[in-house]
């Protein structure tokens, strides 16, 4: 690795760390109080807005084992964010879907995430935004 790339990588780590140290929003604080992680948020996203999925489908989509998914879904169910339903054609299969509270939480999280990205890009001109995103996209593909 060349020294310039290493220095730039260290700078990127510092920038990411700086972003992570910013105060949490009330919504993120609420997730923390409920004991919810970004894995929980990803699961909510898979079911949003009105999708039903089996435990097997969710485990595959998240790349986790069924026991790990059981633990994730237990916390979401305890907080009233998902509902378990019987599969109409196979009583052995349980389907999961967002509850009304889960749909609202997912909507609020997406709105907050969009607002954060708008604030992040606001300091750049439209041309700079496009360049930044093009370069980020190219870097993410490697």
C-alpha positions in Angstrom: 0.0 0.0 0.0 1.3 3.4 -0.8 1.7 6.1 2.0 -0.8 8.5 0.4 -3.6 5.9 0.3 -2.9 4.9 3.9 -3.0 8.6 5.0 -6.2 9.1 3.1 -7.7 6.0 4.7 -6.8 7.2 8.1 -8.4 10.6 7.3 -11.6 8.7 6.2 -11.6 6.8 9.5 -11.3 10.1 11.4 -14.2 11.6 9.5 -16.4 8.6 10.1 -15.5 8.6 13.8 -16.2 12.3 14.0 -19.7 11.7 12.5 -20.3 8.8 15.0 -19.5 11.0 18.0 -22.3 13.5 17.2 -25.2 13.6 19.6 -27.9 11.0 18.9 -31.3 12.1 17.8 -34.3 11.4 20.1 -35.4 8.7 17.8 -32.0 6.9 18.0 -32.0 7.3 21.8 -35.4 5.6 21.8 -34.0 2.7 19.8 -31.2 2.4 22.3 -33.6 2.4 25.3 -35.6 -0.4 23.6 -32.4 -2.3 23.1 -32.6 -2.2 19.3 -29.6 -2.3 17.1 -29.0 -1.5 13.4 -29.7 -5.2 12.7 -33.2 -4.6 14.1 -33.6 -1.6 11.9 -32.5 -3.6 8.8 -35.1 -6.2 9.6 -37.8 -3.5 9.8 -36.6 -2.3 6.4 -37.1 -5.7 4.9 -40.7 -5.8 6.1 -41.5 -2.2 5.2 -44.0 -1.0 4.4 -46.4 -3.9 4.2 -44.4 -7.0 3.4 -44.8 -10.4 5.0 -41.8 -12.7 5.1 -41.2 -16.1 6.7 -38.4 -16.5 9.3 -36.4 -18.5 6.8 -36.7 -15.7 4.2 -35.7 -13.1 6.7 -32.7 -15.1 8.0 -31.4 -15.6 4.4 -32.0 -11.9 3.5 -30.1 -10.8 6.6 -27.4 -13.4 6.3 -27.9 -14.7 9.8 -28.8 -18.0 11.4 -32.4 -18.8 12.4 -31.5 -18.7 16.2 -30.0 -15.2 15.7 -33.1 -14.1 13.9 -35.3 -15.5 16.6 -33.5 -13.3 19.1 -33.9 -10.2 16.8 -37.6 -10.8 16.3 -38.2 -11.5 20.0 -37.0 -7.9 20.8 -39.1 -6.4 18.0 -42.2 -8.3 19.1 -41.7 -7.3 22.8 -41.7 -3.6 21.6 -44.8 -4.1 19.5 -43.1 -3.4 16.3 -43.8 -6.7 14.4 -46.6 -9.2 14.3 -46.5 -12.9 13.8 -49.1 -14.4 11.4 -49.9 -17.9 10.3 -49.1 -18.7 6.7 -52.4 -19.2 4.8 -51.3 -22.4 3.1 -48.7 -23.9 5.5 -49.5 -23.9 9.2 -45.8 -24.8 10.0 -44.7 -21.4 8.6 -44.9 -18.2 10.6 -44.9 -14.9 8.7 -43.7 -11.7 10.1 -45.0 -8.2 9.3 -44.7 -4.8 10.7 -47.3 -3.6 13.2 -48.7 -0.1 12.9 -46.1 1.0 15.4 -43.4 -0.7 13.4 -44.5 1.0 10.2 -44.5 4.4 11.9 -41.0 3.8 13.4 -39.6 2.7 10.0 -41.1 5.8 8.4 -39.7 8.1 11.0 -36.3 6.4 10.8 -36.2 6.8 7.0 -37.3 10.5 7.2 -34.6 11.2 9.8 -31.9 9.4 7.7 -32.9 11.4 4.6 -32.8 14.7 6.6 -29.3 13.8 7.8 -28.1 13.1 4.3 -29.6 16.4 3.1 -27.7 18.2 5.8 -24.5 16.3 4.9 -24.8 17.3 1.2 -26.1 20.9 1.8 -22.6 22.3 2.1 -21.7 21.2 -1.4 -22.9 22.6 -4.7 -25.0 20.4 -6.9 -22.0 19.6 -9.1 -19.9 18.8 -6.1 -22.6 16.6 -4.7 -22.7 14.7 -8.0 -18.9 14.3 -8.1 -18.9 13.2 -4.4 -21.5 10.6 -5.0 -19.9 9.3 -8.3 -16.6 8.9 -6.5 -18.1 7.2 -3.5 -20.1 4.9 -5.7 -16.9 4.0 -7.6 -15.0 3.4 -4.4 -17.7 1.2 -3.0 -17.5 -1.1 -6.1 -13.9 -2.0 -5.4 
